[in-house]
Amino acid sequence: MREKSRRPPSRDDRTVTADDTDYARLSQPAASAQRVQRVVESRDLFRGENEILISHDGAIYRMKITRQGKLILNK
């Protein structure tokens, strides 16, 4: 049987375990300082629904989970 070629993992291949979700992560180091970024689980935002409304800067945005499990954000 022919062996499949393996490519190095890309940024999109990263997996986040349940233990990682509630902790802040460090982003890529900036020129002079590091910035802490928060990770929010989509299930915590959607709470079992497939669509939510997000208010941002006076506008309402609609975020949906597609049948393929992707997120779509519309104004």
Backbone as CSV, one residue per row, in Angstrom:
resi,resn,N_x,N_y,N_z,CA_x,CA_y,CA_z,C_x,C_y,C_z
1,MET,0.841,-1.176,0.000,0.000,0.000,0.000,0.888,1.242,0.000
2,ARG,0.495,2.233,-0.731,1.277,3.458,-0.820,1.032,4.350,0.387
3,GLU,2.093,4.886,0.936,1.999,5.737,2.116,1.611,7.150,1.709
4,LYS,0.660,7.735,2.421,0.236,9.109,2.137,1.307,10.082,2.595
5,SER,1.518,11.117,1.807,2.490,12.126,2.228,1.884,12.957,3.341
6,ARG,2.688,13.244,4.328,2.203,14.026,5.468,2.776,15.422,5.380
7,ARG,1.906,16.392,5.510,2.346,17.780,5.521,2.423,18.246,6.963
8,PRO,3.255,19.235,7.233,3.328,19.736,8.606,1.998,20.377,8.996
9,PRO,1.610,20.304,10.268,0.335,20.890,10.685,0.327,22.392,10.444
10,SER,-0.789,22.873,9.929,-0.938,24.310,9.714,-1.637,24.919,10.912
11,ARG,-1.768,26.219,10.905,-2.448,26.922,11.992,-3.898,26.461,12.108
12,ASP,-4.530,26.106,10.963,-5.916,25.657,10.971,-6.073,24.256,11.532
13,ASP,-4.979,23.491,11.622,-5.033,22.133,12.118,-4.960,22.049,13.637
14,ARG,-4.777,23.176,14.296,-4.649,23.160,15.750,-5.945,22.683,16.377
15,THR,-5.822,21.930,17.436,-6.998,21.528,18.189,-6.903,22.119,19.578
16,VAL,-8.039,22.482,20.115,-8.105,23.041,21.461,-8.853,22.038,22.310
17,THR,-8.233,21.594,23.366,-8.897,20.640,24.244,-9.812,21.374,25.200
18,ALA,-10.707,20.638,25.810,-11.665,21.244,26.737,-10.955,21.960,27.881
19,ASP,-9.784,21.457,28.273,-9.048,22.076,29.371,-8.498,23.449,28.997
20,ASP,-8.287,23.685,27.696,-7.693,24.939,27.242,-8.707,26.066,27.095
21,THR,-9.976,25.762,27.044,-10.962,26.751,26.620,-11.184,27.886,27.603
22,ASP,-10.970,27.656,28.877,-11.249,28.694,29.857,-10.029,29.507,30.246
23,TYR,-8.925,29.288,29.574,-7.698,29.973,29.934,-7.300,30.970,28.862
24,ALA,-6.703,32.060,29.289,-6.200,33.055,28.327,-4.979,32.484,27.633
25,ARG,-4.790,32.880,26.394,-3.627,32.441,25.630,-2.834,33.649,25.208
26,LEU,-1.565,33.435,24.996,-0.725,34.515,24.501,-0.728,34.483,22.992
27,SER,-0.916,35.645,22.387,-0.861,35.724,20.932,0.597,35.734,20.496
28,GLN,0.820,35.795,19.202,2.183,35.885,18.699,2.828,37.132,19.283
29,PRO,4.084,37.063,19.678,4.714,38.231,20.285,4.724,39.419,19.329
30,ALA,4.311,40.550,19.831,4.364,41.793,19.062,5.795,42.307,19.108
31,ALA,6.034,43.396,18.442,7.389,43.943,18.380,7.947,44.220,19.776
32,SER,7.119,44.756,20.675,7.657,45.133,21.971,6.985,44.442,23.152
33,ALA,5.779,43.872,22.968,5.078,43.284,24.108,4.189,42.135,23.645
34,GLN,3.756,41.316,24.606,2.819,40.250,24.305,1.446,40.668,24.787
35,ARG,0.420,40.203,24.066,-0.953,40.580,24.379,-1.736,39.318,24.726
36,VAL,-2.539,39.361,25.766,-3.349,38.220,26.174,-4.658,38.258,25.400
37,GLN,-5.028,37.125,24.791,-6.292,37.027,24.081,-7.149,35.966,24.746
38,ARG,-8.426,36.223,24.799,-9.385,35.330,25.432,-9.951,34.374,24.386
39,VAL,-10.144,33.105,24.747,-10.769,32.116,23.866,-12.175,31.883,24.381
40,VAL,-13.163,32.051,23.486,-14.563,31.845,23.842,-15.082,30.683,23.010
41,GLU,-15.665,29.696,23.653,-16.231,28.548,22.956,-17.537,28.947,22.278
42,SER,-17.715,28.539,21.034,-18.944,28.875,20.308,-20.163,28.281,21.001
43,ARG,-20.023,27.111,21.601,-21.184,26.512,22.287,-21.646,27.382,23.452
44,ASP,-20.724,28.134,24.068,-21.112,29.042,25.144,-21.884,30.244,24.599
45,LEU,-21.565,30.666,23.397,-22.292,31.777,22.763,-23.657,31.337,22.253
46,PHE,-23.709,30.200,21.575,-24.934,29.757,20.910,-25.900,29.043,21.845
47,ARG,-25.411,28.421,22.900,-26.250,27.727,23.897,-27.301,26.828,23.250
48,GLY,-26.885,25.998,22.297,-27.794,25.047,21.666,-28.558,25.587,20.468
49,GLU,-28.488,26.869,20.211,-29.159,27.465,19.051,-28.214,27.442,17.857
50,ASN,-28.738,27.683,16.654,-27.912,27.751,15.452,-27.646,29.174,14.999
51,GLU,-28.282,30.135,15.649,-28.157,31.524,15.217,-28.237,32.450,16.429
52,ILE,-27.385,33.482,16.441,-27.435,34.495,17.492,-27.333,35.874,16.861
53,LEU,-27.752,36.884,17.603,-27.589,38.270,17.193,-26.538,38.901,18.083
54,ILE,-25.664,39.690,17.461,-24.584,40.354,18.188,-24.708,41.847,17.959
55,SER,-24.758,42.618,19.030,-24.787,44.073,18.938,-23.358,44.582,19.039
56,HIS,-22.956,45.376,18.030,-21.598,45.922,18.026,-21.628,47.332,17.458
57,ASP,-21.211,48.275,18.267,-21.072,49.665,17.822,-22.361,50.197,17.193
58,GLY,-23.488,49.856,17.802,-24.778,50.362,17.341,-25.406,49.584,16.198
59,ALA,-24.749,48.553,15.700,-25.293,47.734,14.610,-25.561,46.324,15.127
60,ILE,-26.518,45.652,14.507,-26.857,44.275,14.868,-26.298,43.344,13.790
61,TYR,-25.567,42.337,14.222,-24.998,41.333,13.330,-25.636,39.985,13.647
62,ARG,-25.771,39.142,12.638,-26.324,37.802,12.793,-25.199,36.792,12.557
63,MET,-24.982,35.907,13.520,-23.987,34.844,13.360,-24.719,33.514,13.343
64,LYS,-24.408,32.698,12.336,-25.056,31.403,12.160,-24.021,30.286,12.100
65,ILE,-24.451,29.098,12.544,-23.672,27.883,12.335,-24.311,27.176,11.143
66,THR,-23.535,26.918,10.099,-24.058,26.265,8.903,-24.206,24.770,9.134
67,ARG,-24.829,24.095,8.188,-24.968,22.633,8.271,-23.616,21.941,8.273
68,GLN,-22.622,22.581,7.672,-21.269,22.012,7.650,-20.465,22.364,8.890
69,GLY,-21.082,23.119,9.836,-20.399,23.462,11.078,-19.536,24.704,11.006
70,LYS,-19.659,25.487,9.940,-18.893,26.729,9.784,-19.679,27.876,10.388
71,LEU,-18.978,28.962,10.720,-19.622,30.167,11.230,-19.717,31.212,10.128
72,ILE,-20.889,31.861,10.040,-21.096,32.949,9.081,-21.606,34.151,9.856
73,LEU,-20.981,35.305,9.606,-21.380,36.554,10.260,-21.888,37.508,9.186
74,ASN,-23.143,37.986,9.354,-23.758,38.948,8.419,-24.201,40.180,9.180
75,LYS,-24.142,41.303,8.491,-24.641,42.548,9.079,-26.102,42.673,8.755
